[in-house]
Amino acid sequence: VLPCPKSMAARRSWVTAWIVAMAALGDTRSVANAPFRRLIHTSNRPCMRLHSTVEAATNVDEETTTDALAAAKKALDDVAGEILAKRERGKFPITGSIASKVKELTQKLKDAKDTSSSLTKLPGLWRLEYTTAPDVLSIFTVEQLPFSPIQIGKIYQRYGTPSLNDNGELQGSVENIVKLAVPPITEDKDGLTFVVNARYFQGKDDVSIAFETAGVEKLRVSALTEFLVAPPILPRLDSLRALARLSGASIRVPLVAPSSIATSAFRAAGKLDITYVDDDTLVAEALSGFFFFRREAE
């Protein structure tokens, strides 16, 4: 809204335009209101007051949006605390009510976020706090197998910085990482790392993922395994070499034939909608459920 013009003719034109606009909106009270008729004969202060009112209303809307965004993020974070507090070996306590709550809060986050937001903050290492996706939750059932020594640790996604491919699409690498332990063979914490490598194709607010290889790496053997492989009472040179090779072993198997590796989003196997991403929070949705991540320093 501009200040009222100084000349009388221009001021009459300004008021006429305002009256037409109010009439089009059906606001007949504003059209008939005496202060608007007096604008022709007064200074530009009423117009400036109108500009200030609109500006103030805009600021209130921005503050309300910011508050709603912060409230939705905090509520989703509180759900993480609630879930992790009930976490037991072999179980990830995602009930129907929690899944419904996460869906509702995710929608609130989506409604409150800036519509001009982009995925520029996606690259980096993200730690999975919780998910409602059954296919991912099934990983934890391995701990419940009879006599299973496997312990599932933290789960991550690591996104590389994308670049334009030959098809003009933004393409990058992504790793799906599961830390686990197999005591007494490995150390009790993060003794083994399972990694699924993939490439992703970035859209406006989603990524299409094409899986490539899977494997294990970063084996950290326990003191017991080290003792059995290289006992101190025997010649240890060859044993220590074998132990070093074992610790540095990396085994990968292809998930698709080289000729079948996706080279565009159209051929990708899966899709992940990025509901929200900022400096510390990533919320995503797949067909199977929702994912809540926290950024972790590398």
N, C-alpha and C positions, 0 to 999 in steps of 0.2 A: 504494500500500500504506500503510495507516494504522498508527500505533503500537498496541501491544497495549493493550486496555482495562485500567483499574486494578482493577475489581471482579473477584472470582473467577468469578462466574456469567457475566459478559460475556466474560471471558477464555476460559472453556470453550466458549462459543458461537463465539468467533473461531477457536479451534483446530479445532473441529468443521467449520466452514465451509471452513477450509483443507484439512483431510483429504479432505472430499468433493470439493473442486476437484482435488486431486492424483490422487485415484482416478479421476475422470472423464478425466483426461489420461493415465491408465495409468501414473502414476509411483508404483508401489507401494513403491519404496525410500524415497521421501520420507515416505510414510505411516507406514512402519515405523520410521523413523529416530528414535532415542532423543531427540535434542534437541527434536523437535517435541512429544513427550510431556512433556518438562520445561518447555515454555512455560507450562503451567498454573501451575507453581509458581515461575516466575522472573519477573524484571522484564521491561520492554518493550524491552530492549536488542537481543535477537535480531531483533525485528521492525524496529527501526530499522536494524540492519545489513542486513536484507533490502531495505529501502527504499533504502539507500545503494547496494547492489549493482545494483538495477534502474536507479537514476539514473545510475550510472557506465556501465552497459551502454548506456543511451540516448545518453550523451555520446559513447561510442566509435562508435556507429552513425552519429551526426551527423558526427563527424570523418571517418569512412570515406567517407560520402556526399560530403562537401565535397572530400576528396582525389580521389575518382573523378571528380567534376565538373571540378576544376582540371586533372586529367591529360588528360581527354578534350578540353577546350578547347585545352590546349597542343599536343596531338597534331594537332588540326585546323589549328592555326596553323602548326605545323611543315610540314604538307602544303603550305600556302600558300607558304612559303619555298622548298620543293622545286620547286614548279611555276613560280614566278616566276623562279627561277634558270635554268630551262631555256627560258623564254619567248623565242621568236624572232618576227620579223616574219611575220605571217600564220598563226602557229601558236600554239596554246594546248595544251601537252603533257599532255592528260588521257588516260592509258592505261587499259586495262582493270583493271590491278592497282591503280592509283590510285583509280579509281572504286569498286572493291570496298573498298578501305581507308577511303575517305570514308564509304561506307555503314555499315561496321562501327563506325567512330568516332562517327558521328551517332547510331547506336542506343545506344551506351554513354552518350553525352551525354543522350539522352532518358531512359534508365533512371536516371541519377544526379540529374536535376534535381528540384526541389521540385514535387510534384504540385499544390500550391496556387498555383503561379506563374501570372501573368496577362500580358496584352499591354500593360500600362500604359507600358512602356518602348519600345514600337514607334515612336511618332512621332519624326521626326528624319531626318537625312540619313545614308544607309548606302552605303559604298563596297564594291563587289563585289571580293572578293579572288580567288575562283575559283568555278567551277561545273562540274558534270558534265553539264549539260543541252545536248544537241546543238543545239537551236534557238538558244540563246544563243551557243554556241561558233561557230556558222556566221557570226556577224557578223565574226569575224576573218578569214574566208576572202576577204573583200573586198580585203584587203591583197595577196592572192596573184594577183589578176587581172592579165593582161598589161598592163604599162605603167601600172598603177594607182598614182596618187600618194597615195591615201587612207591615212591612218595612224589606227588606232583607239587612242583614249586610255582614260581611266578610265570605268567604268560605275557608275551610282548608282541607288538607289531613295530617293525622299523621301516619307515618310508624314506627312500632316497629322494633327492631333488630331481624332479622331472625335467625332460628336455623334449624338443620337437623331434618326432620320428619322420620317416619318409612319407608317411600319410598325412603329415601336418597335425598329428595329435600329440598332446603332452603325455610322455611315457616315462615311467621310472621303475625302480626296483622296490620290492617289498618283501620283508622276511617275517614269517610267522614263527615265533620262538617259544618253546616250552622248556622250562628248566625242571629237571627232575633228579631224583637220587635213587640208587639201587643198593642200599646198605645190605651187607657189609662190603660189597664190591667197590662201591664208590664212596666218596665223602657224603656225609649225611645231608649236606645242603648244596644244591646246584652241582651235583657230581657229574651230570651228563646234560647235554643240550641237544634237543631235537629241533630241527629247523626245516621249514617248508619254504622254498624260494619261489618267488613269482614275479611277474611284471604287472604293473598297473597302468591303466590309461585314464587320465584325469578328465572329468567333465566339469560342468559348472559347479555342481554340488554333489558329485558322486565319483566313485572310482570303479572301473571294471577290472577284474583281476583274472589273470591267466597263470595257472600253476605250472611250474617247470620241473623242479627236483625236490626231493626230500632226503634227509639224512641225519646222522648224529655227528657231533663234534665236541671238542673241549671236554674230553673225559678226564675226570679228576679222581684217581684211584685212592682208596682208603689206605690207611697205614697197614691194615691187615693184608690187603692185596699186595702192597709193596713188599711186605715181609715174605709172603708166599712166593712171589715172583723172583725176588732177589734176597734170599735169606743171608744174613751177615756171616754165617759160619761157612758159606761156600764161596768159591771164586765168583766175583760179582760183576765182572766187566761185561760179559755177554748178557747177563741178566739185566743189568742196568740199561744196556742198549735196548733190549726188548721192552723194558718198562718205559723208556723214553718214547719209543715208537708207539707204544700202546697209548700213552698219555696224549700224544700229538695226533692220534688217528682221526681221520675225518672220512666218513663213509657217506656217499651220496648215490641215490638211484633216480633215474629220470621218471617222471610221472606221465610224460607224453613223449611220443617219438619226435625227434628234431624237426621233421617235416610238418608236424602238427602243432608246433608252438605258435600261439596266437601272435599275430603282428598288428592287430588292430582291435579296438574295443568291440567291434562287431563279432569277433571270434572268441572273445573272452568267456571263461566258464562261469564266472560269478560277478555279482555287482554289490557294492556297498554304498549306501546313501550316507553322506556325511551330514548329519543333522546340525552339528555345531563343532567348531574348532577354534581355539584361541591359544594363548601362550601356555596354558597348563591343563586344558580340558579338551577331550575329544569324545563326542557322542555320535555313534553311528548306528545304522539300522540295516539289517539284511532281511531276506524273506523269513529266516528262521528266528529272528529276535533282535534285541537291542544290545549294544555294547557300550560300556562306560570306561574310558581310559584316562589315565593321568600321565602327563609328560614326565619322563625320567632323564636325568643327565647321563650322558654317555662318557 
